[in-house]
Amino acid sequence: MTGRAGKPPKLLCFGFGATARALAGDLAEDVKPAGWEVVGTCRDRAEIEDQNVLEGVTVHEFNRQRPLAGDVFAGVTHILSSVPPDEDGDPVLGVHGQELAAMAGLYWVGYLSTTGVYGDCGGGWVDEESPLNPSGERGRRRAAAEDGWRALGKDSRLPVHIFRLAGIYGPGRSALDTVRSGRAKKVIKPGQLFSRIHRADLVRVLRASMDRPRLDDDSLGAVYNVCDDEPAPPQDVTDFACSLLGVEPPPPVPFEEAELSEMARSFYADNKRVRNERIKKELGVTLEFPDYRSGLNAIFRDGG
């Protein structure tokens, strides 16, 4: 892939966490002659030093008090932002919104949001056209950040894409790790469902979108739900992970009696099934791991 005017592609990742690192690793395997340059950001210098940064990737410190130097933006053709909004809004838009609006040659912009923006739907189905009704402060901040990114795209004619992510899992971050660590809990809340996405499939969706950027006149812009095909009760995932590891599942605990952190408890406030047809029909994505069983099986086989 090349950017506009035949420029070699350069990806700037605001936030260089697990998803951005996985995407950068995938791009590094791209055999196309143009090659990729990848630049990332972390919140502070200590975090940069702790990162397992891929060879050839440059990581810069970025936060509200430490804007990026102007030369970091030179030649950028693709932008991915996974930086969460804070009480003052989206830090990337707040600090660098003007620079982004003025950038020429941007081929693709991706913002990682969450399916939490839909709020509680009583176990019903939602798709990208469903109204947003976030039930918590984090979801409300995400919905506001989505508005900001869409406004940037509409006002500056930038190809902004919103990805509403279900719970991400993968090697090193899955129910298998939770069970092995002894932290697994089998919390029972009747009718509760969660959607998930394997990190490899998330990268697959991002790459497909990068290959097919969309710029709509519609103010909604390009929005994609990113999840697998099977919303499932959390206790089923725990049971399956235990079966792979050959250990007894933890005893069931009613939700009302479970000792959960405030954040963990907040996830149970939302109950919905998330549709993913758009990533299949519009981006041509075939999920490698269409359910948690196939995903956990693969992680287990690979020793993860």
PECOR-V729145 format. One record per run of one state. SS is the DSSP state (H for helix, E for strand, - for the rest). FROM is the first residue (numbers start at 0). TO is the last residue. If there is no record, write none. Layout:
SS;FROM;TO
SS;FROM;TO
This chain:
-;0;0
E;1;1
-;2;2
H;3;5
-;6;6
E;7;13
-;14;16
H;17;27
-;28;34
E;35;41
-;42;43
H;44;49
-;50;56
E;57;60
-;61;61
E;62;62
-;63;64
E;65;65
-;66;68
H;69;72
-;73;76
E;77;80
-;81;84
E;85;85
-;86;87
E;88;88
-;89;89
H;90;101
-;102;106
E;107;113
H;114;117
-;118;123
E;124;125
-;126;135
H;136;155
-;156;158
E;159;164
-;165;165
E;166;169
-;170;171
E;172;172
-;173;173
H;174;179
-;180;184
E;185;187
-;188;192
E;193;193
-;194;194
E;195;197
H;198;210
-;211;220
E;221;225
-;226;230
E;231;231
-;232;232
H;233;244
-;245;250
E;251;253
H;254;256
-;257;260
H;261;266
-;267;271
E;272;273
-;274;275
H;276;280
-;281;290
H;291;300
-;301;303
